[in-house]
């Protein structure tokens, strides 16, 4: 008997960036989403010399809701691929990974 196997999703490097002027004085910035169970301690961004915060993650292809968390406060990504409503009345940013 031949069993079909499902191909593993392709992995892609995805860069998340946030302009430091959007979060002046922030001590830390994280990106949260289903890829880290919305845990702000998992993916902390690094502040670059130009003032931007950034991190590169490896994710399977798909559509991901996410938010930045700066010093405990959520903020959307102005460079996102779209938005979707979230359960608490605000909006998630959306990143398309392909």
ChimeraX commands (.cxc) that place a marker at each C-alpha (Angstrom):
marker #1 position 0.00,0.00,0.00 radius 0.5
marker #1 position 1.38,3.40,-1.00 radius 0.5
marker #1 position 0.82,6.21,1.46 radius 0.5
marker #1 position 1.01,9.79,0.29 radius 0.5
marker #1 position 3.31,12.01,2.25 radius 0.5
marker #1 position 2.64,15.64,2.83 radius 0.5
marker #1 position 5.50,17.91,1.86 radius 0.5
marker #1 position 6.96,19.95,4.69 radius 0.5
marker #1 position 6.25,23.67,4.34 radius 0.5
marker #1 position 9.12,25.73,3.00 radius 0.5
marker #1 position 10.98,27.74,5.60 radius 0.5
marker #1 position 11.77,31.40,4.98 radius 0.5
marker #1 position 13.82,34.01,6.77 radius 0.5
marker #1 position 11.56,36.87,7.86 radius 0.5
marker #1 position 12.87,40.18,9.14 radius 0.5
marker #1 position 10.77,42.17,11.58 radius 0.5
marker #1 position 11.79,45.83,12.04 radius 0.5
marker #1 position 10.41,48.70,14.06 radius 0.5
marker #1 position 11.54,52.31,13.82 radius 0.5
marker #1 position 12.77,53.39,17.26 radius 0.5
marker #1 position 11.04,56.75,16.81 radius 0.5
marker #1 position 7.70,54.90,17.19 radius 0.5
marker #1 position 8.76,53.69,20.66 radius 0.5
marker #1 position 11.03,56.44,22.02 radius 0.5
marker #1 position 12.89,55.46,25.16 radius 0.5
marker #1 position 11.92,51.77,24.89 radius 0.5
marker #1 position 14.21,49.49,26.87 radius 0.5
marker #1 position 13.08,46.38,25.01 radius 0.5
marker #1 position 10.96,45.39,22.02 radius 0.5
marker #1 position 9.65,41.91,21.22 radius 0.5
marker #1 position 7.62,40.41,18.40 radius 0.5
marker #1 position 4.81,38.06,19.43 radius 0.5
marker #1 position 2.51,35.79,17.46 radius 0.5
marker #1 position 1.43,32.17,17.10 radius 0.5
marker #1 position 5.03,31.28,16.16 radius 0.5
marker #1 position 6.05,31.83,19.82 radius 0.5
marker #1 position 2.72,31.37,21.65 radius 0.5
marker #1 position 2.47,35.17,22.05 radius 0.5
marker #1 position 5.30,35.11,24.60 radius 0.5
marker #1 position 7.24,38.43,24.67 radius 0.5
marker #1 position 10.26,36.80,26.32 radius 0.5
marker #1 position 10.99,34.55,23.31 radius 0.5
marker #1 position 11.86,36.87,20.40 radius 0.5
marker #1 position 13.44,40.12,21.58 radius 0.5
marker #1 position 14.56,42.55,18.90 radius 0.5
marker #1 position 18.02,44.11,18.88 radius 0.5
marker #1 position 18.39,47.87,18.71 radius 0.5
marker #1 position 20.54,48.81,15.72 radius 0.5
marker #1 position 22.94,51.76,15.46 radius 0.5
marker #1 position 20.45,53.56,13.18 radius 0.5
marker #1 position 17.77,53.47,15.92 radius 0.5
marker #1 position 15.69,50.68,14.37 radius 0.5
marker #1 position 14.85,47.51,16.31 radius 0.5
marker #1 position 15.11,44.25,14.33 radius 0.5
marker #1 position 15.11,40.47,14.43 radius 0.5
marker #1 position 15.19,37.78,11.75 radius 0.5
marker #1 position 13.13,34.61,12.31 radius 0.5
marker #1 position 12.86,31.43,10.27 radius 0.5
marker #1 position 9.18,30.60,9.71 radius 0.5
marker #1 position 7.20,28.20,7.53 radius 0.5
marker #1 position 5.23,29.74,4.69 radius 0.5
marker #1 position 1.89,31.07,5.87 radius 0.5
marker #1 position -0.07,34.04,7.15 radius 0.5
marker #1 position 0.84,35.21,10.65 radius 0.5
marker #1 position -0.92,37.67,12.96 radius 0.5
marker #1 position 1.58,39.42,15.22 radius 0.5
marker #1 position 2.30,42.48,17.34 radius 0.5
marker #1 position 5.33,44.28,18.62 radius 0.5
marker #1 position 5.53,44.68,22.39 radius 0.5
marker #1 position 7.62,47.63,23.61 radius 0.5
marker #1 position 8.22,47.74,27.36 radius 0.5
marker #1 position 5.00,45.75,27.84 radius 0.5
marker #1 position 2.81,47.84,25.52 radius 0.5
marker #1 position 1.51,46.44,22.19 radius 0.5
marker #1 position 1.95,48.29,18.91 radius 0.5
marker #1 position 1.25,47.45,15.29 radius 0.5
marker #1 position 3.86,47.30,12.56 radius 0.5
marker #1 position 3.50,50.15,10.04 radius 0.5
marker #1 position 5.36,47.92,7.55 radius 0.5
marker #1 position 2.95,44.96,7.91 radius 0.5
marker #1 position 1.26,43.18,5.01 radius 0.5
marker #1 position -2.22,43.92,6.38 radius 0.5
marker #1 position -4.32,43.89,9.53 radius 0.5
marker #1 position -6.90,41.61,11.09 radius 0.5
marker #1 position -9.18,42.22,14.06 radius 0.5
marker #1 position -8.21,40.68,17.37 radius 0.5
marker #1 position -10.44,39.43,20.16 radius 0.5
marker #1 position -9.86,42.41,22.47 radius 0.5
marker #1 position -11.13,44.98,19.96 radius 0.5
marker #1 position -7.84,46.12,18.44 radius 0.5
marker #1 position -5.90,44.95,15.41 radius 0.5
marker #1 position -3.13,42.47,14.75 radius 0.5
marker #1 position -0.53,43.17,12.12 radius 0.5
marker #1 position -0.30,40.40,9.52 radius 0.5
marker #1 position 2.85,39.08,7.82 radius 0.5
marker #1 position 2.63,36.91,4.70 radius 0.5
marker #1 position 5.52,34.47,4.48 radius 0.5
marker #1 position 6.01,32.98,1.03 radius 0.5
marker link #1:1,2 radius 0.2
marker link #1:2,3 radius 0.2
marker link #1:3,4 radius 0.2
marker link #1:4,5 radius 0.2
marker link #1:5,6 radius 0.2
marker link #1:6,7 radius 0.2
marker link #1:7,8 radius 0.2
marker link #1:8,9 radius 0.2
marker link #1:9,10 radius 0.2
marker link #1:10,11 radius 0.2
marker link #1:11,12 radius 0.2
marker link #1:12,13 radius 0.2
marker link #1:13,14 radius 0.2
marker link #1:14,15 radius 0.2
marker link #1:15,16 radius 0.2
marker link #1:16,17 radius 0.2
marker link #1:17,18 radius 0.2
marker link #1:18,19 radius 0.2
marker link #1:19,20 radius 0.2
marker link #1:20,21 radius 0.2
marker link #1:21,22 radius 0.2
marker link #1:22,23 radius 0.2
marker link #1:23,24 radius 0.2
marker link #1:24,25 radius 0.2
marker link #1:25,26 radius 0.2
marker link #1:26,27 radius 0.2
marker link #1:27,28 radius 0.2
marker link #1:28,29 radius 0.2
marker link #1:29,30 radius 0.2
marker link #1:30,31 radius 0.2
marker link #1:31,32 radius 0.2
marker link #1:32,33 radius 0.2
marker link #1:33,34 radius 0.2
marker link #1:34,35 radius 0.2
marker link #1:35,36 radius 0.2
marker link #1:36,37 radius 0.2
marker link #1:37,38 radius 0.2
marker link #1:38,39 radius 0.2
marker link #1:39,40 radius 0.2
marker link #1:40,41 radius 0.2
marker link #1:41,42 radius 0.2
marker link #1:42,43 radius 0.2
marker link #1:43,44 radius 0.2
marker link #1:44,45 radius 0.2
marker link #1:45,46 radius 0.2
marker link #1:46,47 radius 0.2
marker link #1:47,48 radius 0.2
marker link #1:48,49 radius 0.2
marker link #1:49,50 radius 0.2
marker link #1:50,51 radius 0.2
marker link #1:51,52 radius 0.2
marker link #1:52,53 radius 0.2
marker link #1:53,54 radius 0.2
marker link #1:54,55 radius 0.2
marker link #1:55,56 radius 0.2
marker link #1:56,57 radius 0.2
marker link #1:57,58 radius 0.2
marker link #1:58,59 radius 0.2
marker link #1:59,60 radius 0.2
marker link #1:60,61 radius 0.2
marker link #1:61,62 radius 0.2
marker link #1:62,63 radius 0.2
marker link #1:63,64 radius 0.2
marker link #1:64,65 radius 0.2
marker link #1:65,66 radius 0.2
marker link #1:66,67 radius 0.2
marker link #1:67,68 radius 0.2
marker link #1:68,69 radius 0.2
marker link #1:69,70 radius 0.2
marker link #1:70,71 radius 0.2
marker link #1:71,72 radius 0.2
marker link #1:72,73 radius 0.2
marker link #1:73,74 radius 0.2
marker link #1:74,75 radius 0.2
marker link #1:75,76 radius 0.2
marker link #1:76,77 radius 0.2
marker link #1:77,78 radius 0.2
marker link #1:78,79 radius 0.2
marker link #1:79,80 radius 0.2
marker link #1:80,81 radius 0.2
marker link #1:81,82 radius 0.2
marker link #1:82,83 radius 0.2
marker link #1:83,84 radius 0.2
marker link #1:84,85 radius 0.2
marker link #1:85,86 radius 0.2
marker link #1:86,87 radius 0.2
marker link #1:87,88 radius 0.2
marker link #1:88,89 radius 0.2
marker link #1:89,90 radius 0.2
marker link #1:90,91 radius 0.2
marker link #1:91,92 radius 0.2
marker link #1:92,93 radius 0.2
marker link #1:93,94 radius 0.2
marker link #1:94,95 radius 0.2
marker link #1:95,96 radius 0.2
marker link #1:96,97 radius 0.2
marker link #1:97,98 radius 0.2
view
